[in-house]
Amino acid sequence: MPATETILSTLPAASERDRLLLVLVQHPAEGSRVELRQQSFGEGIGWFTQSTVVLEPDQVSQLRNALGMTAASRGRTPLPKEFSRVTTPAWQPRVVHADSA
């Protein structure tokens, strides 16, 4: 049975031709992992993966703990404030509608 991939999030980059994809990969025999894929857009090709970082479940937990803020640590994070603000992304998905006949 093949692996199932679920896109968890698409993170835009500074250029509209680049993005990061956060993907959950589930394989019946191998278990689950999260992949962070750096992608670029090419004319005639579409989106293609430049590189992939594989995160095992324990690494995802450690990353969440490292970046997350608990009630006790609020206001005392070592990250600069710009890491806690969401800005308008350079790339926005386009929604296409089709009218029924």
LOLUM-159736 format. One record per atom (N, C-alpha, C): residue number from 1; residue in one letter; atom name; x, y, z. Coordinates in Angstrom, 3 decimals. Each point is the difference from the previous one (the first is absolute). Layout:
BEGIN
{site NUM,"A","CA",{X,Y,Z}},
...
This chain:
BEGIN
{site 1,"M","N",{0.842,-1.182,0.000}},
{site 1,"M","CA",{-0.842,1.182,0.000}},
{site 1,"M","C",{0.891,1.250,0.000}},
{site 2,"P","N",{-0.289,0.979,-0.865}},
{site 2,"P","CA",{0.840,1.207,-0.086}},
{site 2,"P","C",{-0.218,0.951,1.178}},
{site 3,"A","N",{0.939,0.906,0.144}},
{site 3,"A","CA",{-0.087,1.018,1.049}},
{site 3,"A","C",{-1.096,1.003,-0.336}},
{site 4,"T","N",{-0.618,0.553,1.035}},
{site 4,"T","CA",{-0.994,1.050,-0.142}},
{site 4,"T","C",{0.637,1.308,0.427}},
{site 5,"E","N",{-0.158,1.035,-0.824}},
{site 5,"E","CA",{0.554,1.309,0.321}},
{site 5,"E","C",{-1.130,0.998,0.233}},
{site 6,"T","N",{0.106,0.748,1.092}},
{site 6,"T","CA",{-0.962,1.038,0.331}},
{site 6,"T","C",{0.753,1.305,0.169}},
{site 7,"I","N",{-0.368,1.024,-0.777}},
{site 7,"I","CA",{0.628,1.309,0.147}},
{site 7,"I","C",{-0.586,0.674,1.238}},
{site 8,"L","N",{0.860,0.254,0.983}},
{site 8,"L","CA",{-0.430,0.638,1.244}},
{site 8,"L","C",{-0.022,1.515,-0.121}},
{site 9,"S","N",{0.959,0.537,-0.741}},
{site 9,"S","CA",{0.070,1.449,-0.145}},
{site 9,"S","C",{0.888,0.359,-1.179}},
{site 10,"T","N",{-0.311,1.138,-0.614}},
{site 10,"T","CA",{0.832,0.580,-1.036}},
{site 10,"T","C",{0.473,1.350,0.515}},
{site 11,"L","N",{1.307,0.158,0.109}},
{site 11,"L","CA",{0.574,1.228,0.539}},
{site 11,"L","C",{0.634,0.787,-1.139}},
{site 12,"P","N",{-0.530,1.169,-0.301}},
{site 12,"P","CA",{0.568,0.793,-1.094}},
{site 12,"P","C",{1.383,0.527,0.363}},
{site 13,"A","N",{0.784,0.262,-1.022}},
{site 13,"A","CA",{1.336,0.575,0.175}},
{site 13,"A","C",{-0.015,1.440,-0.472}},
{site 14,"A","N",{1.146,0.640,0.039}},
{site 14,"A","CA",{0.089,1.397,-0.414}},
{site 14,"A","C",{-0.339,0.163,-1.483}},
{site 15,"S","N",{0.276,-1.010,-0.789}},
{site 15,"S","CA",{-0.309,0.022,-1.429}},
{site 15,"S","C",{-1.253,-0.839,-0.256}},
{site 16,"E","N",{-0.834,0.440,-0.915}},
{site 16,"E","CA",{-1.216,-0.765,-0.308}},
{site 16,"E","C",{0.321,-1.288,-0.758}},
{site 17,"R","N",{1.250,-0.193,-0.381}},
{site 17,"R","CA",{0.417,-1.200,-0.722}},
{site 17,"R","C",{0.659,-1.032,0.931}},
{site 18,"D","N",{-0.036,0.252,1.297}},
{site 18,"D","CA",{0.567,-0.922,0.992}},
{site 18,"D","C",{-1.002,-0.189,1.131}},
{site 19,"R","N",{0.071,-1.166,0.625}},
{site 19,"R","CA",{-0.861,-0.284,1.152}},
{site 19,"R","C",{0.567,-1.174,0.778}},
{site 20,"L","N",{-0.490,-0.172,1.223}},
{site 20,"L","CA",{0.293,-1.174,0.820}},
{site 20,"L","C",{-1.296,-0.772,0.167}},
{site 21,"L","N",{0.090,-1.288,-0.136}},
{site 21,"L","CA",{-1.158,-0.866,0.163}},
{site 21,"L","C",{0.245,-0.883,1.213}},
{site 22,"L","N",{-0.959,-0.059,0.911}},
{site 22,"L","CA",{0.078,-0.876,1.164}},
{site 22,"L","C",{-0.922,-1.184,-0.286}},
{site 23,"V","N",{0.569,-1.199,-0.098}},
{site 23,"V","CA",{-0.750,-1.170,-0.456}},
{site 23,"V","C",{0.093,-1.118,1.032}},
{site 24,"L","N",{-1.155,-0.595,0.320}},
{site 24,"L","CA",{-0.051,-1.194,0.842}},
{site 24,"L","C",{0.012,-1.200,-0.938}},
{site 25,"V","N",{1.002,-0.871,0.161}},
{site 25,"V","CA",{0.122,-1.205,-0.821}},
{site 25,"V","C",{-0.286,-1.192,0.900}},
{site 26,"Q","N",{-1.015,-0.791,-0.373}},
{site 26,"Q","CA",{-0.386,-1.173,0.788}},
{site 26,"Q","C",{0.149,-1.242,-0.878}},
{site 27,"H","N",{0.828,-0.936,0.480}},
{site 27,"H","CA",{0.228,-1.233,-0.735}},
{site 27,"H","C",{-0.373,-1.158,0.917}},
{site 28,"P","N",{-0.852,-0.929,-0.473}},
{site 28,"P","CA",{-0.445,-1.098,0.862}},
{site 28,"P","C",{1.137,-0.810,0.622}},
{site 29,"A","N",{1.060,-0.247,-0.756}},
{site 29,"A","CA",{1.092,-0.828,0.511}},
{site 29,"A","C",{1.085,0.798,0.710}},
{site 30,"E","N",{0.181,1.271,-0.390}},
{site 30,"E","CA",{1.110,0.796,0.518}},
{site 30,"E","C",{-0.406,1.009,1.072}},
{site 31,"G","N",{-1.267,0.220,0.209}},
{site 31,"G","CA",{-0.457,0.974,0.988}},
{site 31,"G","C",{-0.174,1.384,-0.597}},
{site 32,"S","N",{-0.017,1.015,0.858}},
{site 32,"S","CA",{-0.260,1.379,-0.428}},
{site 32,"S","C",{1.223,0.882,0.198}},
{site 33,"R","N",{0.060,1.034,-0.822}},
{site 33,"R","CA",{1.041,1.012,0.129}},
{site 33,"R","C",{-0.546,1.297,-0.581}},
{site 34,"V","N",{0.664,1.095,0.323}},
{site 34,"V","CA",{-0.344,1.300,-0.568}},
{site 34,"V","C",{1.164,0.424,-0.882}},
{site 35,"E","N",{-0.320,0.522,-1.184}},
{site 35,"E","CA",{1.023,0.491,-0.903}},
{site 35,"E","C",{-0.202,1.490,-0.235}},
{site 36,"L","N",{1.094,0.732,0.009}},
{site 36,"L","CA",{0.013,1.413,-0.340}},
{site 36,"L","C",{0.665,0.089,-1.369}},
{site 37,"R","N",{-0.780,0.396,-1.013}},
{site 37,"R","CA",{0.496,0.020,-1.373}},
{site 37,"R","C",{0.132,1.437,-0.500}},
{site 38,"Q","N",{1.191,0.344,-0.459}},
{site 38,"Q","CA",{0.224,1.305,-0.604}},
{site 38,"Q","C",{-0.294,-0.170,-1.479}},
{site 39,"Q","N",{-0.973,0.782,-0.499}},
{site 39,"Q","CA",{-0.432,-0.127,-1.388}},
{site 39,"Q","C",{0.166,1.307,-0.763}},
{site 40,"S","N",{0.166,-0.143,-1.300}},
{site 40,"S","CA",{0.066,1.144,-0.912}},
{site 40,"S","C",{-0.995,-0.238,-1.119}},
{site 41,"F","N",{-0.391,1.090,-0.667}},
{site 41,"F","CA",{-0.939,-0.100,-1.106}},
{site 41,"F","C",{0.741,0.231,-1.300}},
{site 42,"G","N",{-0.191,-0.887,-0.947}},
{site 42,"G","CA",{0.622,0.138,-1.310}},
{site 42,"G","C",{-1.052,0.030,-1.087}},
{site 43,"E","N",{0.138,0.915,-0.949}},
{site 43,"E","CA",{-0.934,0.078,-1.131}},
{site 43,"E","C",{0.023,-1.330,-0.746}},
{site 44,"G","N",{-1.175,-0.502,-0.322}},
{site 44,"G","CA",{-0.114,-1.251,-0.727}},
{site 44,"G","C",{0.180,-1.239,0.866}},
{site 45,"I","N",{0.471,0.190,1.242}},
{site 45,"I","CA",{0.236,-1.123,0.912}},
{site 45,"I","C",{-0.994,0.045,1.161}},
{site 46,"G","N",{-0.209,1.188,0.540}},
{site 46,"G","CA",{-0.803,0.163,1.203}},
{site 46,"G","C",{0.900,-0.035,1.222}},
{site 47,"W","N",{-0.566,-0.358,1.138}},
{site 47,"W","CA",{0.761,-0.055,1.249}},
{site 47,"W","C",{0.843,-1.267,0.022}},
{site 48,"F","N",{1.270,0.135,0.380}},
{site 48,"F","CA",{0.868,-1.166,0.138}},
{site 48,"F","C",{0.860,0.169,1.249}},
{site 49,"T","N",{0.348,-1.135,0.602}},
{site 49,"T","CA",{0.750,-0.004,1.256}},
{site 49,"T","C",{1.493,0.150,-0.265}},
{site 50,"Q","N",{0.606,0.985,0.681}},
{site 50,"Q","CA",{1.438,0.230,-0.084}},
{site 50,"Q","C",{0.748,-0.837,1.042}},
{site 51,"S","N",{-0.557,-0.046,1.217}},
{site 51,"S","CA",{0.628,-0.768,1.077}},
{site 51,"S","C",{-1.070,-0.395,1.022}},
{site 52,"T","N",{0.313,-1.033,0.766}},
{site 52,"T","CA",{-0.932,-0.525,0.998}},
{site 52,"T","C",{0.743,-0.266,1.301}},
{site 53,"V","N",{-0.613,0.426,1.104}},
{site 53,"V","CA",{0.502,-0.334,1.332}},
{site 53,"V","C",{-1.037,-0.913,0.634}},
{site 54,"V","N",{0.426,-1.190,0.412}},
{site 54,"V","CA",{-0.898,-0.977,0.620}},
{site 54,"V","C",{0.087,0.149,1.512}},
{site 55,"L","N",{-1.160,0.143,0.642}},
{site 55,"L","CA",{-0.079,0.096,1.462}},
{site 55,"L","C",{-0.742,-1.222,0.530}},
{site 56,"E","N",{0.645,-0.737,0.866}},
{site 56,"E","CA",{-0.629,-1.155,0.636}},
{site 56,"E","C",{-0.947,0.515,1.094}},
{site 57,"P","N",{-0.953,-0.829,0.449}},
{site 57,"P","CA",{-0.981,0.465,0.997}},
{site 57,"P","C",{0.615,0.649,1.241}},
{site 58,"D","N",{1.088,-0.565,0.538}},
{site 58,"D","CA",{0.601,0.602,1.196}},
{site 58,"D","C",{0.638,1.346,-0.319}},
{site 59,"Q","N",{0.503,0.178,-1.215}},
{site 59,"Q","CA",{0.559,1.285,-0.396}},
{site 59,"Q","C",{-1.095,1.057,-0.138}},
{site 60,"V","N",{-1.168,-0.395,-0.503}},
{site 60,"V","CA",{-1.117,0.932,-0.118}},
{site 60,"V","C",{-0.420,0.461,1.390}},
{site 61,"S","N",{-0.073,-0.923,0.942}},
{site 61,"S","CA",{-0.351,0.355,1.385}},
{site 61,"S","C",{1.017,0.961,0.598}},
{site 62,"Q","N",{1.278,-0.268,-0.224}},
{site 62,"Q","CA",{1.041,0.868,0.531}},
{site 62,"Q","C",{-0.041,1.377,-0.650}},
{site 63,"L","N",{-0.282,0.050,-1.299}},
{site 63,"L","CA",{-0.116,1.278,-0.697}},
{site 63,"L","C",{-1.186,0.795,0.537}},
{site 64,"R","N",{-1.129,-0.661,0.201}},
{site 64,"R","CA",{-1.174,0.681,0.567}},
{site 64,"R","C",{0.318,0.555,1.377}},
{site 65,"N","N",{0.690,-0.774,0.799}},
{site 65,"N","CA",{0.373,0.475,1.341}},
{site 65,"N","C",{0.965,1.169,-0.078}},
{site 66,"A","N",{0.949,-0.058,-0.936}},
{site 66,"A","CA",{0.984,1.072,-0.126}},
{site 66,"A","C",{-0.640,1.299,-0.481}},
{site 67,"L","N",{-0.984,-0.079,-0.880}},
{site 67,"L","CA",{-0.619,1.197,-0.556}},
{site 67,"L","C",{-1.264,0.437,0.740}},
{site 68,"G","N",{-0.644,-0.927,0.691}},
{site 68,"G","CA",{-1.263,0.300,0.669}},
{site 68,"G","C",{0.185,0.847,1.233}},
{site 69,"M","N",{-1.103,0.645,0.376}},
{site 69,"M","CA",{0.017,0.813,1.213}},
{site 69,"M","C",{-1.016,-0.561,0.975}},
{site 70,"T","N",{0.428,-0.343,1.173}},
{site 70,"T","CA",{-0.913,-0.437,1.043}},
{site 70,"T","C",{-0.468,1.231,0.769}},
{site 71,"A","N",{-1.008,-0.151,0.805}},
{site 71,"A","CA",{-0.513,1.119,0.794}},
{site 71,"A","C",{1.101,0.561,0.906}},
{site 72,"A","N",{0.868,-0.873,0.503}},
{site 72,"A","CA",{1.056,0.445,0.910}},
{site 72,"A","C",{1.093,0.795,-0.720}},
{site 73,"S","N",{0.212,-0.292,-1.302}},
{site 73,"S","CA",{1.102,0.664,-0.706}},
{site 73,"S","C",{-0.455,1.191,-0.832}},
{site 74,"R","N",{-1.283,0.308,-0.014}},
{site 74,"R","CA",{-0.500,1.109,-0.816}},
{site 74,"R","C",{0.727,1.295,0.340}},
{site 75,"G","N",{0.480,0.657,-1.045}},
{site 75,"G","CA",{0.713,1.248,0.221}},
{site 75,"G","C",{1.487,-0.191,0.266}},
{site 76,"R","N",{0.427,-1.241,0.197}},
{site 76,"R","CA",{1.411,-0.254,0.292}},
{site 76,"R","C",{0.640,-0.888,-1.067}},
{site 77,"T","N",{-0.538,-0.002,-1.193}},
{site 77,"T","CA",{0.556,-0.823,-1.068}},
{site 77,"T","C",{1.328,0.575,-0.474}},
{site 78,"P","N",{0.977,-0.859,-0.337}},
{site 78,"P","CA",{1.277,0.497,-0.491}},
{site 78,"P","C",{-0.072,0.482,-1.454}},
{site 79,"L","N",{-1.102,-0.263,-0.682}},
{site 79,"L","CA",{-0.132,0.420,-1.389}},
{site 79,"L","C",{-0.373,1.479,-0.094}},
{site 80,"P","N",{0.551,0.710,-0.983}},
{site 80,"P","CA",{-0.400,1.396,-0.215}},
{site 80,"P","C",{-1.483,0.094,-0.357}},
{site 81,"K","N",{-0.598,1.173,0.216}},
{site 81,"K","CA",{-1.438,0.185,-0.209}},
{site 81,"K","C",{-0.447,-0.301,-1.426}},
{site 82,"E","N",{0.868,0.246,-0.998}},
{site 82,"E","CA",{-0.426,-0.234,-1.379}},
{site 82,"E","C",{-0.322,-1.475,-0.272}},
{site 83,"F","N",{0.460,-0.914,0.856}},
{site 83,"F","CA",{-0.317,-1.413,-0.165}},
{site 83,"F","C",{-1.405,-0.342,0.506}},
{site 84,"S","N",{-0.638,0.908,0.709}},
{site 84,"S","CA",{-1.339,-0.269,0.521}},
{site 84,"S","C",{-1.083,0.722,-0.784}},
{site 85,"R","N",{0.389,0.779,-1.006}},
{site 85,"R","CA",{-0.967,0.736,-0.817}},
{site 85,"R","C",{-0.210,-0.692,-1.333}},
{site 86,"V","N",{-1.250,-0.073,-0.434}},
{site 86,"V","CA",{-0.321,-0.538,-1.309}},
{site 86,"V","C",{-0.204,1.184,-0.937}},
{site 87,"T","N",{0.786,0.039,-1.055}},
{site 87,"T","CA",{-0.126,1.071,-0.979}},
{site 87,"T","C",{-0.741,-0.516,-1.225}},
{site 88,"T","N",{-0.443,0.910,-0.836}},
{site 88,"T","CA",{-0.675,-0.384,-1.230}},
{site 88,"T","C",{1.009,-0.698,-0.899}},
{site 89,"P","N",{-0.303,-1.227,-0.425}},
{site 89,"P","CA",{0.960,-0.731,-0.818}},
{site 89,"P","C",{0.124,0.582,-1.406}},
{site 90,"A","N",{1.147,-0.232,-0.619}},
{site 90,"A","CA",{0.236,0.458,-1.369}},
{site 90,"A","C",{-0.854,-0.808,-0.974}},
{site 91,"W","N",{-0.206,-1.275,0.300}},
{site 91,"W","CA",{-0.785,-0.867,-0.871}},
{site 91,"W","C",{-1.365,-0.225,0.625}},
{site 92,"Q","N",{-1.041,0.166,-0.780}},
{site 92,"Q","CA",{-1.358,-0.242,0.464}},
{site 92,"Q","C",{-0.657,-1.012,-0.926}},
{site 93,"P","N",{-0.731,-0.973,0.541}},
{site 93,"P","CA",{-0.671,-0.955,-0.878}},
{site 93,"P","C",{-1.110,0.705,-0.782}},
{site 94,"R","N",{-0.235,-0.437,-1.207}},
{site 94,"R","CA",{-1.060,0.569,-0.819}},
{site 94,"R","C",{-1.178,-0.959,0.034}},
{site 95,"V","N",{-1.163,0.499,0.309}},
{site 95,"V","CA",{-1.206,-0.817,0.048}},
{site 95,"V","C",{-0.725,0.161,-1.330}},
{site 96,"V","N",{-0.280,-1.131,-0.618}},
{site 96,"V","CA",{-0.678,0.000,-1.297}},
{site 96,"V","C",{-1.383,-0.597,0.191}},
{site 97,"H","N",{-1.006,0.699,-0.497}},
{site 97,"H","CA",{-1.380,-0.464,0.112}},
{site 97,"H","C",{-0.521,-0.427,-1.369}},
{site 98,"A","N",{-0.821,-1.017,-0.002}},
{site 98,"A","CA",{-0.647,-0.431,-1.245}},
{site 98,"A","C",{-1.501,-0.006,0.237}},
{site 99,"D","N",{-0.738,0.664,-0.880}},
{site 99,"D","CA",{-1.458,-0.009,0.099}},
{site 99,"D","C",{-0.547,-1.267,-0.621}},
{site 100,"S","N",{-1.005,-0.564,0.645}},
{site 100,"S","CA",{-0.594,-1.215,-0.571}},
{site 100,"S","C",{-0.887,0.364,-1.182}},
{site 101,"A","N",{-0.120,-0.926,-0.938}},
{site 101,"A","CA",{-0.778,0.265,-1.229}},
{site 101,"A","C",{-1.465,-0.237,0.226}},
